[in-house]
Amino acid sequence: MNIILIGIIVANVLISWKGFEDYSFMRKYEFHVGSIRSGEQIRMLSSGFLHVDIMHLVFNMLTLWFFAPVVLGWLGNFSFVLVYFGSLIFGSLLTMVFHKNDYSYRAVGASGAVTGVLYSAILLQPDMMLGIFFVIPIPAYLFGILYLLYSIYGMRAKNDNIGHTAHFGGAVGGYLITLIKEPSLLTDHTLMVILLAIPIVILFVLAKLGKI
């Protein structure tokens, strides 16, 4: 049982619970484009420890609990922290890039950080199997590709309240940080590195063409 992982989960639970009980606290530290552009950059970090409700919190923490051990086992404590917080910031930065002119845009959740850990784990151990709804088996790398493609669809459709941009930014953060920390993956898992990069390339091509 890793104390750093436990500490991150406890911090998410305590801060999120405070947000559940205190609406003004939630408003003060949530991701809000207008406030961030006014100088409250702390929201880009603090929003990653707040959640909409208990189900949102539980889903993120369970996902973190399942995949963090892979990253911890391969990269160690320091690099795990780097992946987690780096992915959180990547998610916030990408959200700012895509929503910089939407001053009313709001979001909360550890999804960017957790997705970064998930993608780091997939990159480090691409042959592991995941269970969709804990039942349907699917290779980790295929899940990673499909998830990012779904995130692109969600970013374009804008028909739900899910922070797809933060998910995608977190995945990019986890992907890049893991490759920087373990460059041998480029030769050991070349095909997987290329396959997982495809949705990232698609996103930035669509953004360049003004399709997102």
C-alpha positions as CSV (number, residue, x, y, z in Angstrom):
1,M,0.0,0.0,0.0
2,N,1.8,3.2,-1.2
3,I,1.6,6.2,1.1
4,I,1.7,8.7,-1.8
5,L,-1.2,7.0,-3.6
6,I,-3.2,6.9,-0.3
7,G,-2.3,10.6,0.3
8,I,-3.6,11.7,-3.1
9,I,-6.9,9.7,-2.6
10,V,-7.4,11.1,0.9
11,A,-6.8,14.7,-0.4
12,N,-9.3,14.2,-3.1
13,V,-11.9,12.8,-0.7
14,L,-11.4,15.5,1.9
15,I,-11.4,18.4,-0.5
16,S,-14.3,17.1,-2.6
17,W,-16.3,16.5,0.6
18,K,-15.7,20.1,1.6
19,G,-17.0,21.1,-1.8
20,F,-20.1,19.0,-1.4
21,E,-20.8,20.7,2.0
22,D,-19.8,24.2,1.1
23,Y,-21.0,25.6,-2.3
24,S,-19.0,28.8,-1.9
25,F,-15.8,26.7,-1.5
26,M,-16.6,24.8,-4.7
27,R,-17.1,28.0,-6.6
28,K,-13.9,29.5,-5.2
29,Y,-11.7,26.7,-6.3
30,E,-13.4,25.1,-9.4
31,F,-12.0,25.5,-12.9
32,H,-13.5,28.7,-14.3
33,V,-12.1,30.3,-17.4
34,G,-13.1,33.8,-16.5
35,S,-11.5,33.7,-13.0
36,I,-8.4,32.0,-14.3
37,R,-7.9,34.6,-17.0
38,S,-8.3,37.2,-14.2
39,G,-5.3,35.8,-12.4
40,E,-6.6,32.9,-10.3
41,Q,-4.3,30.3,-11.8
42,I,-4.6,28.2,-8.6
43,R,-7.9,26.9,-10.0
44,M,-6.1,25.0,-12.6
45,L,-4.7,22.8,-9.8
46,S,-7.4,23.0,-7.1
47,S,-10.2,22.0,-9.5
48,G,-8.5,18.6,-9.9
49,F,-9.3,17.8,-6.2
50,L,-13.0,18.7,-6.4
51,H,-15.8,16.5,-7.8
52,V,-19.5,17.1,-8.8
53,D,-20.8,14.3,-6.6
54,I,-19.9,11.1,-4.7
55,M,-20.2,8.9,-7.8
56,H,-17.9,11.1,-9.8
57,L,-15.4,11.0,-6.9
58,V,-15.7,7.2,-6.5
59,F,-15.3,6.5,-10.2
60,N,-12.1,8.6,-10.4
61,M,-10.5,7.2,-7.3
62,L,-11.3,3.6,-8.2
63,T,-9.7,4.1,-11.6
64,L,-6.7,5.6,-9.9
65,W,-6.5,2.8,-7.4
66,F,-6.5,0.1,-10.2
67,F,-3.9,1.7,-12.5
68,A,-1.6,3.7,-10.2
69,P,0.3,0.5,-9.1
70,V,1.4,-0.2,-12.6
71,V,3.0,3.3,-12.9
72,L,4.4,3.1,-9.4
73,G,5.9,-0.3,-10.0
74,W,7.6,0.8,-13.3
75,L,8.6,4.4,-12.6
76,G,8.7,4.8,-8.8
77,N,7.2,7.4,-6.5
78,F,8.7,10.6,-7.8
79,S,7.8,9.9,-11.5
80,F,4.3,8.8,-10.5
81,V,3.7,12.1,-8.8
82,L,5.1,13.8,-11.9
83,V,2.7,11.9,-14.1
84,Y,-0.3,12.6,-11.8
85,F,0.2,16.3,-11.4
86,G,1.7,16.8,-14.8
87,S,-1.4,15.3,-16.4
88,L,-3.6,17.4,-14.2
89,I,-1.9,20.5,-15.5
90,F,-1.9,19.3,-19.1
91,G,-5.6,18.7,-18.8
92,S,-6.2,22.2,-17.5
93,L,-3.9,23.9,-20.1
94,L,-5.6,22.1,-23.0
95,T,-9.0,23.1,-21.6
96,M,-7.8,26.7,-21.5
97,V,-6.6,26.5,-25.1
98,F,-10.0,25.2,-26.3
99,H,-12.2,27.3,-24.1
100,K,-10.2,30.5,-23.6
101,N,-13.0,32.6,-25.0
102,D,-15.8,30.9,-23.1
103,Y,-15.5,32.9,-19.9
104,S,-18.4,31.0,-18.2
105,Y,-16.9,27.5,-18.8
106,R,-16.6,25.6,-15.5
107,A,-15.3,22.1,-14.6
108,V,-14.1,20.1,-11.7
109,G,-12.6,16.6,-11.2
110,A,-9.4,14.6,-11.1
111,S,-10.2,13.1,-14.5
112,G,-7.3,14.7,-16.3
113,A,-4.8,13.4,-13.7
114,V,-6.4,10.0,-13.5
115,T,-6.6,9.6,-17.3
116,G,-2.9,10.5,-17.4
117,V,-2.1,7.7,-15.0
118,L,-4.3,5.4,-17.0
119,Y,-2.5,6.2,-20.2
120,S,0.9,5.9,-18.6
121,A,-0.1,2.4,-17.4
122,I,-1.3,1.5,-20.8
123,L,2.0,2.7,-22.4
124,L,4.1,0.8,-19.8
125,Q,2.1,-2.4,-20.0
126,P,0.1,-2.3,-23.3
127,D,-0.6,-6.1,-23.3
128,M,-2.6,-5.9,-20.1
129,M,-6.4,-6.5,-20.4
130,L,-9.0,-4.2,-19.2
131,G,-12.6,-5.1,-18.3
132,I,-15.3,-2.8,-19.8
133,F,-18.0,-2.6,-17.1
134,F,-15.7,-5.1,-15.3
135,V,-16.9,-7.8,-17.7
136,I,-16.0,-7.3,-21.3
137,P,-12.3,-7.9,-21.9
138,I,-10.4,-5.5,-24.2
139,P,-6.7,-4.9,-24.7
140,A,-5.4,-1.8,-22.9
141,Y,-4.0,-0.2,-26.0
142,L,-7.3,-0.6,-27.9
143,F,-9.2,0.9,-25.0
144,G,-6.7,3.9,-25.0
145,I,-7.2,4.6,-28.7
146,L,-11.0,4.3,-28.5
147,Y,-11.2,6.4,-25.4
148,L,-9.3,9.3,-27.0
149,L,-11.4,9.0,-30.2
150,Y,-14.5,9.2,-28.1
151,S,-13.1,12.3,-26.3
152,I,-12.5,14.0,-29.7
153,Y,-16.2,13.2,-30.6
154,G,-17.3,14.6,-27.3
155,M,-15.3,17.8,-27.8
156,R,-16.9,18.3,-31.2
157,A,-20.4,17.4,-30.2
158,K,-20.5,19.5,-27.0
159,N,-23.7,17.7,-26.1
160,D,-22.9,16.6,-22.5
161,N,-21.3,18.0,-19.3
162,I,-18.2,15.8,-19.5
163,G,-14.8,17.5,-19.5
164,H,-13.6,15.7,-22.6
165,T,-10.8,18.3,-23.1
166,A,-9.3,17.7,-19.7
167,H,-9.5,13.9,-20.2
168,F,-7.6,14.3,-23.5
169,G,-5.1,16.7,-22.1
170,G,-4.4,14.4,-19.2
171,A,-3.9,11.5,-21.6
172,V,-1.4,13.5,-23.6
173,G,0.4,14.5,-20.4
174,G,0.7,11.0,-19.2
175,Y,1.8,9.8,-22.6
176,L,4.5,12.4,-23.1
177,I,5.8,12.3,-19.5
178,T,6.0,8.5,-19.6
179,L,8.0,8.5,-22.8
180,I,10.4,11.2,-21.4
181,K,10.9,9.1,-18.3
182,E,11.2,5.8,-20.2
183,P,12.5,6.5,-23.7
184,S,13.3,2.8,-24.2
185,L,9.5,2.4,-24.8
186,L,10.1,4.0,-28.2
187,T,12.1,0.9,-29.3
188,D,10.6,-1.7,-27.0
189,H,6.9,-0.9,-27.7
190,T,7.3,1.1,-31.0
191,L,4.0,0.0,-32.5
192,M,2.0,0.8,-29.4
193,V,3.7,4.2,-29.1
194,I,2.6,4.9,-32.7
195,L,-0.9,3.6,-32.3
196,L,-1.5,5.6,-29.1
197,A,-0.3,8.7,-30.9
198,I,-2.8,8.5,-33.7
199,P,-5.8,10.1,-31.8
200,I,-3.4,12.8,-30.5
201,V,-2.4,13.6,-34.1
202,I,-6.0,13.6,-35.2
203,L,-7.0,16.0,-32.5
204,F,-4.4,18.6,-33.5
205,V,-5.1,18.2,-37.2
206,L,-8.8,18.9,-36.5
207,A,-7.9,21.8,-34.3
208,K,-5.6,23.2,-37.0
209,L,-8.5,22.9,-39.6
210,G,-10.9,24.6,-37.2
211,K,-13.1,21.5,-36.8
212,I,-13.0,21.6,-33.0
